[in-house]
Amino acid sequence: MMLETPEDLDAMFQAVDGLATAASYRHGGLGPAAPVRVLLFQADTELQPFGRQVVTGATQMTLLAAEVPAPGPGDTLTVEGVVYTIQGRPLRDASRRLWRVEAREG
């Protein structure tokens, strides 16, 4: 499936077969929640601090820029009752239509 138009992305994010998950977004973790859709990835990541290999869990989410125009550290996403706080700098894809964010639970 080519993702060339906003409609293509919207179709990909429709909650079909569990690809996208309904979530709520709060700027700064406060205020009213806005409904959004996310692609949630939870996988192990390898780090090598001080020359030692450490494997840790990581949570990344992909968001539609049309739904969340400017996510930032401290913003929260609630997915299936679990609150995730965005950490680090969100990154946009080449088309500028998607955000990739790293988050931690809590």
C-alpha positions as CSV (number, residue, x, y, z in Angstrom):
1,M,0.0,0.0,0.0
2,M,1.5,3.3,-1.1
3,L,1.1,6.1,1.5
4,E,1.1,9.1,-0.8
5,T,-1.9,11.2,0.4
6,P,-3.4,12.1,3.7
7,E,-6.3,9.8,2.8
8,D,-3.9,6.9,2.5
9,L,-2.5,7.6,6.0
10,D,-6.0,8.0,7.4
11,A,-7.0,4.6,5.9
12,M,-3.8,3.0,7.5
13,F,-4.7,4.5,10.9
14,Q,-8.3,3.3,10.9
15,A,-8.6,0.8,13.7
16,V,-8.9,-2.3,11.5
17,D,-7.4,-5.6,12.8
18,G,-5.7,-3.8,15.6
19,L,-3.3,-1.8,13.5
20,A,-4.1,1.5,15.1
21,T,-5.2,2.0,18.6
22,A,-7.6,4.6,19.9
23,A,-5.9,7.0,22.4
24,S,-6.3,10.4,24.0
25,Y,-3.7,13.1,23.9
26,R,-3.1,15.9,26.4
27,H,-0.7,18.8,25.7
28,G,1.6,19.1,28.7
29,G,-0.4,16.2,30.3
30,L,-3.1,18.7,31.3
31,G,-6.4,20.0,30.1
32,P,-9.0,18.3,28.0
33,A,-8.1,15.1,26.2
34,A,-8.2,15.0,22.4
35,P,-9.1,11.7,20.7
36,V,-6.3,10.4,18.5
37,R,-5.1,7.2,16.9
38,V,-1.7,5.7,17.4
39,L,0.5,2.9,16.2
40,L,2.0,1.5,19.4
41,F,5.4,-0.3,19.3
42,Q,6.8,-1.9,22.5
43,A,10.0,-3.7,21.9
44,D,13.4,-4.3,23.5
45,T,16.2,-1.9,22.7
46,E,19.9,-2.5,23.1
47,L,22.0,0.2,24.8
48,Q,25.7,0.2,25.4
49,P,26.5,2.6,28.3
50,F,30.1,2.4,29.4
51,G,30.9,-0.4,27.0
52,R,28.3,-2.8,28.6
53,Q,25.4,-4.1,26.7
54,V,22.0,-3.5,28.3
55,V,18.6,-4.6,27.0
56,T,15.7,-2.5,28.0
57,G,12.0,-2.1,27.0
58,A,11.1,0.8,24.9
59,T,7.8,2.3,23.9
60,Q,7.4,4.2,20.6
61,M,4.3,5.5,19.0
62,T,3.5,6.9,15.6
63,L,1.0,9.7,15.4
64,L,-0.7,11.5,12.6
65,A,0.5,15.1,12.4
66,A,-3.0,16.1,11.3
67,E,-4.3,14.9,14.8
68,V,-1.3,16.0,16.9
69,P,0.4,19.0,15.1
70,A,3.2,19.6,17.6
71,P,3.8,16.9,20.3
72,G,6.5,17.5,22.8
73,P,8.2,16.2,26.0
74,G,5.7,16.1,28.9
75,D,2.6,15.6,26.6
76,T,0.7,12.5,27.5
77,L,-1.1,9.8,25.5
78,T,-3.5,7.4,27.3
79,V,-3.8,4.1,25.5
80,E,-6.1,1.4,26.9
81,G,-6.1,3.0,30.3
82,V,-2.3,3.4,30.5
83,V,-0.8,6.9,30.6
84,Y,2.4,7.4,28.6
85,T,4.5,10.5,28.8
86,I,6.4,11.7,25.7
87,Q,10.1,12.0,26.3
88,G,12.9,13.3,24.1
89,R,12.4,15.1,20.8
90,P,9.6,13.8,18.5
91,L,10.7,13.2,15.0
92,R,8.7,13.6,11.7
93,D,8.8,11.3,8.7
94,A,10.0,12.5,5.3
95,S,6.5,13.3,4.2
96,R,6.0,15.5,7.3
97,R,2.7,13.7,8.0
98,L,3.7,11.4,10.8
99,W,5.4,11.9,14.2
100,R,7.5,9.2,15.9
101,V,7.7,9.7,19.6
102,E,9.3,7.8,22.4
103,A,7.3,7.5,25.6
104,R,7.6,6.1,29.1
105,E,4.8,4.7,31.2
106,G,3.5,7.2,33.9
